[in-house]
Amino acid sequence: MGRLTGGDPSLLRRINSAVVLHALRAADSPTLTHLVEVTGLSRPTVEGVVEGLIETGLVVEVPADEGMARRQGRPARRFRFRTEAGHLLGIEIGPHRVAALLSDLGGRVLGSAQRAVEESAAADERLEKVRAAVAELLRRAGVARSSLRAVGVGSPGIVEADGTVRLGTALPGWTGLPLGDRLRRSFRCPVLVENDANTAAVAEHWKGAAAASDDIVFVLAGLSPGAGALIGGRLHRGFGGAAGEIGALHLLGREATPEKLLSTTGQPLHPLDEAQVARVFALARDGDTRARDAMDRFIRRLVHDVAALVLALDPELVIVGGWAAGLDDVLEPLRTELARYCLRPPQVALSVLGEAAVATGALRLALDHVEGELFAVEGTVTARR
């Protein structure tokens, strides 16, 4: 639709179109009379907008029930928003796998695909895995690539507005990678790239543990933990996209890195091998003393990092995801220690979406972009300012 300005002669028409389309999407096959009532627009205006939307393929008239027509005479015309008029993709790019979700314009997931990838894989190889997963997903779903309206991507690192990874230490060759530009070569629609912890926070707010909360922190726990935050229901990136990089807090005190804290042998863990973290926690749960000590050290560090963010933002809810999702050992220490450090301790919960959080949030990013074009005059939850 483009940016609306005071001098745009089509401004009123665009606003009317967005208002009517939003009403159509919110109702179950509404009549023109219903649309006039809920929008406050005149009947001729609503009729004109609806006819225009039908021409674009976004709206269709619902056939009248034949039996009802016989009983009541000519029924009122009804319309619906065509969620099948386009499709969206949400993509996760991680150390060990890439994953993709496909949905219609209503956000209903139609399919998924994923590919395993080595943590040491080069950027080109990782991106090729993304393309393969997407191709498989579209082929299985019978969806043409030209039907895609927007693609959202969740990636580790500090991500700039154009999709360039300004700093990304979690993946080889990721710092400085023009990720948005590289992926746009594969699609004819907007590609929106976001930090993975941010997309996970958006996902939990949309369909997970934070559905009823607007002030949340999502902690993507790992050897280099990161966090995403929503403040007042809006994604908070910070000025340069680096908000929530709690994995760097240890540098303030020049303390041991997380890889050393979780070591049971005295040798640091490999910084990209998150599976080692899960193994240490499993050993601790089985009673291994050295693993238990390592886990306690790591949890104290994680609590320290999260407490700093909680004190700054005062969220209602802290959600723990990443490899720690499902490890109940993390929750109670977090609750106890945050109660000690924080002036108003938040609620603490595990991620509901688990490993699907990042891709789901990326899908929401794509959906927000389309909704911003079709339905909204103001920015959406994930819109960049």
FENCOR-V908712 format. One record per residue. N is the residue number from 1. RES is the residue in three letters. PSI is psi in degrees with one decimal (NA if undefined). OMEGA is omega in whole degrees, 0 to 359 (* if undefined). Layout:
n,res,psi,omega
N,RES,PSI,OMEGA
N,RES,PSI,OMEGA
This chain:
n,res,psi,omega
1,MET,-29.0,181
2,GLY,171.7,183
3,ARG,135.5,180
4,LEU,130.5,178
5,THR,161.1,183
6,GLY,-26.9,182
7,GLY,2.7,182
8,ASP,116.7,182
9,PRO,-18.5,180
10,SER,10.7,185
11,LEU,-50.8,183
12,LEU,-40.4,179
13,ARG,-40.4,180
14,ARG,-42.9,179
15,ILE,-45.1,179
16,ASN,-41.2,179
17,SER,-44.6,179
18,ALA,-41.0,181
19,VAL,-46.1,181
20,VAL,-42.6,181
21,LEU,-39.9,177
22,HIS,-42.2,179
23,ALA,-39.6,178
24,LEU,-42.0,182
25,ARG,-31.9,184
26,ALA,-17.7,185
27,ALA,164.4,179
28,ASP,98.6,179
29,SER,62.4,183
30,PRO,157.3,173
31,THR,169.2,176
32,LEU,-38.4,179
33,THR,-42.9,179
34,HIS,-43.2,181
35,LEU,-38.1,177
36,VAL,-41.9,182
37,GLU,-45.8,186
38,VAL,-24.6,181
39,THR,-24.6,183
40,GLY,7.6,179
41,LEU,162.0,179
42,SER,157.4,181
43,ARG,-45.3,177
44,PRO,-36.9,179
45,THR,-46.5,180
46,VAL,-43.2,179
47,GLU,-43.6,180
48,GLY,-41.8,179
49,VAL,-45.1,181
50,VAL,-43.3,179
51,GLU,-39.1,177
52,GLY,-38.6,179
53,LEU,-32.8,176
54,ILE,-40.7,179
55,GLU,-33.8,179
56,THR,-12.7,181
57,GLY,2.3,181
58,LEU,-19.0,182
59,VAL,147.6,178
60,VAL,148.1,175
61,GLU,135.4,182
62,VAL,126.5,179
63,PRO,139.4,179
64,ALA,145.1,175
65,ASP,124.4,187
66,GLU,-41.6,180
67,GLY,-41.9,180
68,MET,-38.4,180
69,ALA,-39.0,180
70,ARG,-37.7,183
71,ARG,-35.5,189
72,GLN,3.6,186
73,GLY,-158.4,183
74,ARG,116.5,182
75,PRO,161.5,176
76,ALA,143.5,178
77,ARG,138.0,179
78,ARG,152.5,185
79,PHE,160.0,175
80,ARG,152.8,174
81,PHE,131.8,183
82,ARG,93.4,178
83,THR,-20.8,180
84,GLU,3.6,182
85,ALA,-9.1,179
86,GLY,174.0,182
87,HIS,161.1,182
88,LEU,152.0,176
89,LEU,139.8,169
90,GLY,125.6,186
91,ILE,132.8,172
92,GLU,132.3,173
93,ILE,114.3,184
94,GLY,179.0,181
95,PRO,-35.1,188
96,HIS,-11.1,180
97,ARG,160.2,166
98,VAL,146.7,183
99,ALA,153.6,180
100,ALA,142.4,175
101,LEU,140.8,177
102,LEU,135.7,178
103,SER,168.1,171
104,ASP,-174.0,184
105,LEU,-5.9,174
106,GLY,-1.1,181
107,GLY,7.2,179
108,ARG,121.3,184
109,VAL,129.4,182
110,LEU,-16.3,181
111,GLY,168.7,180
112,SER,160.0,176
113,ALA,153.9,177
114,GLN,160.8,178
115,ARG,135.9,174
116,ALA,148.6,179
117,VAL,143.7,179
118,GLU,144.7,180
119,GLU,-21.7,180
120,SER,4.8,184
121,ALA,143.3,177
122,ALA,163.7,183
123,ALA,-42.7,181
124,ASP,-42.4,179
125,GLU,-41.6,181
126,ARG,-42.0,180
127,LEU,-32.2,176
128,GLU,-35.3,175
129,LYS,-38.3,177
130,VAL,-47.9,181
131,ARG,-38.1,180
132,ALA,-42.0,179
133,ALA,-42.9,180
134,VAL,-44.4,180
135,ALA,-43.2,178
136,GLU,-44.1,182
137,LEU,-46.7,180
138,LEU,-38.8,180
139,ARG,-46.1,180
140,ARG,-36.8,182
141,ALA,-11.7,182
142,GLY,33.5,183
143,VAL,129.9,178
144,ALA,143.4,179
145,ARG,-31.7,180
146,SER,-13.4,179
147,SER,-12.2,183
148,LEU,129.6,179
149,ARG,-27.9,179
150,ALA,152.4,178
151,VAL,126.1,174
152,GLY,145.4,183
153,VAL,130.5,174
154,GLY,123.3,185
155,SER,146.6,171
156,PRO,153.1,173
157,GLY,172.3,175
158,ILE,116.9,189
159,VAL,128.7,178
160,GLU,169.4,186
161,ALA,-31.0,181
162,ASP,3.2,179
163,GLY,5.3,176
164,THR,135.2,178
165,VAL,104.5,183
166,ARG,-37.7,177
167,LEU,124.8,181
168,GLY,90.3,184
169,THR,-11.0,185
170,ALA,-22.0,183
171,LEU,138.6,179
172,PRO,134.6,176
173,GLY,19.2,186
174,TRP,-32.6,180
175,THR,127.1,181
176,GLY,-1.3,183
177,LEU,125.5,175
178,PRO,68.8,189
179,LEU,-43.4,179
180,GLY,-47.8,180
181,ASP,-40.7,181
182,ARG,-42.1,182
183,LEU,-29.0,180
184,ARG,-20.9,177
185,ARG,-21.8,183
186,SER,-7.3,185
187,PHE,155.3,178
188,ARG,20.5,183
189,CYS,169.1,178
190,PRO,139.3,175
191,VAL,121.3,184
192,LEU,122.0,184
193,VAL,135.8,183
194,GLU,154.9,174
195,ASN,142.8,186
196,ASP,-38.7,178
197,ALA,-35.0,177
198,ASN,-43.6,180
199,THR,-36.0,178
200,ALA,-39.1,177
201,ALA,-43.7,179
202,VAL,-40.7,181
203,ALA,-44.9,180
204,GLU,-31.0,177
205,HIS,-31.4,182
206,TRP,-49.6,189
207,LYS,11.4,188
208,GLY,-140.5,188
209,ALA,-18.2,184
210,ALA,22.5,184
211,ALA,-25.5,182
212,ALA,10.7,184
213,SER,140.3,179
214,ASP,-10.5,179
215,ASP,99.5,187
216,ILE,157.8,170
217,VAL,126.9,175
218,PHE,122.2,180
219,VAL,114.9,175
220,LEU,90.0,189
221,ALA,140.3,179
222,GLY,-170.2,179
223,LEU,-30.8,174
224,SER,82.9,187
225,PRO,147.9,174
226,GLY,168.8,181
227,ALA,147.4,172
228,GLY,147.9,183
229,ALA,142.7,169
230,LEU,129.0,178
231,ILE,119.3,183
232,GLY,30.4,179
233,GLY,0.4,180
234,ARG,141.2,179
235,LEU,131.2,180
236,HIS,110.7,182
237,ARG,-20.6,190
238,GLY,175.4,185
239,PHE,-43.3,184
240,GLY,15.3,179
241,GLY,8.8,185
242,ALA,7.8,179
243,ALA,138.1,176
244,GLY,5.0,180
245,GLU,67.1,185
246,ILE,-12.9,179
247,GLY,-15.4,180
248,ALA,-1.3,185
249,LEU,-28.1,181
250,HIS,-21.6,180
251,LEU,-24.6,181
252,LEU,-35.8,181
253,GLY,4.0,181
254,ARG,37.7,180
255,GLU,177.4,181
256,ALA,148.4,178
257,THR,159.7,177
258,PRO,-32.4,180
259,GLU,-33.1,178
260,LYS,-37.7,181
261,LEU,-37.3,184
262,LEU,2.0,181
263,SER,138.5,175
264,THR,1.6,184
265,THR,-7.6,185
266,GLY,-16.0,176
267,GLN,132.3,181
268,PRO,145.3,173
269,LEU,157.4,176
270,HIS,129.1,187
271,PRO,-16.1,181
272,LEU,-4.4,185
273,ASP,84.9,181
274,GLU,-21.7,180
275,ALA,-29.6,178
276,GLN,-34.6,180
277,VAL,-47.8,180
278,ALA,-36.6,180
279,ARG,-40.3,178
280,VAL,-43.2,179
281,PHE,-37.9,179
282,ALA,-42.5,177
283,LEU,-40.3,179
284,ALA,-40.4,180
285,ARG,-29.0,179
286,ASP,0.4,174
287,GLY,4.8,178
288,ASP,121.3,187
289,THR,-46.3,181
290,ARG,-38.4,178
291,ALA,-37.2,179
292,ARG,-42.6,179
293,ASP,-42.0,180
294,ALA,-42.3,180
295,MET,-40.9,179
296,ASP,-41.3,178
297,ARG,-42.9,182
298,PHE,-42.1,181
299,ILE,-37.9,178
300,ARG,-40.7,177
301,ARG,-44.5,180
302,LEU,-42.7,178
303,VAL,-43.3,179
304,HIS,-47.1,181
305,ASP,-46.6,182
306,VAL,-38.7,180
307,ALA,-37.7,179
308,ALA,-41.5,180
309,LEU,-39.5,180
310,VAL,-42.3,179
311,LEU,-33.5,181
312,ALA,-36.7,189
313,LEU,-21.9,182
314,ASP,58.0,180
315,PRO,157.3,173
316,GLU,-33.1,190
317,LEU,137.1,171
318,VAL,126.5,180
319,ILE,133.1,179
320,VAL,125.4,179
321,GLY,-161.8,184
322,GLY,-152.9,182
323,TRP,-23.2,184
324,ALA,-14.2,179
325,ALA,125.0,182
326,GLY,-11.8,176
327,LEU,94.6,186
328,ASP,-16.8,181
329,ASP,-22.2,184
330,VAL,-35.6,191
331,LEU,-52.8,186
332,GLU,-43.6,175
333,PRO,-38.6,178
334,LEU,-47.4,180
335,ARG,-45.9,183
336,THR,-46.8,185
337,GLU,-36.0,177
338,LEU,-32.8,176
339,ALA,-30.3,179
340,ARG,-40.2,189
341,TYR,-30.6,193
342,CYS,141.2,180
343,LEU,-35.1,175
344,ARG,94.5,185
345,PRO,134.6,178
346,PRO,168.2,168
347,GLN,150.6,179
348,VAL,130.8,181
349,ALA,156.8,173
350,LEU,154.0,176
351,SER,136.7,175
352,VAL,-33.3,186
353,LEU,-17.6,177
354,GLY,-133.9,185
355,GLU,-9.9,179
356,ALA,-1.9,188
357,ALA,-45.8,185
358,VAL,-47.4,179
359,ALA,-37.3,179
360,THR,-41.5,177
361,GLY,-36.8,177
362,ALA,-37.9,176
363,LEU,-41.0,178
364,ARG,-34.7,177
365,LEU,-45.6,178
366,ALA,-41.9,180
367,LEU,-40.6,178
368,ASP,-38.5,180
369,HIS,-45.8,180
370,VAL,-42.9,179
371,GLU,-36.8,178
372,GLY,-33.4,178
373,GLU,-39.0,188
374,LEU,-39.9,193
375,PHE,-21.5,194
376,ALA,145.5,170
377,VAL,-36.5,176
378,GLU,168.8,182
379,GLY,156.2,178
380,THR,-177.8,186
381,VAL,-41.1,186
382,THR,5.0,181
383,ALA,138.4,176
384,ARG,138.9,182
385,ARG,NA,*
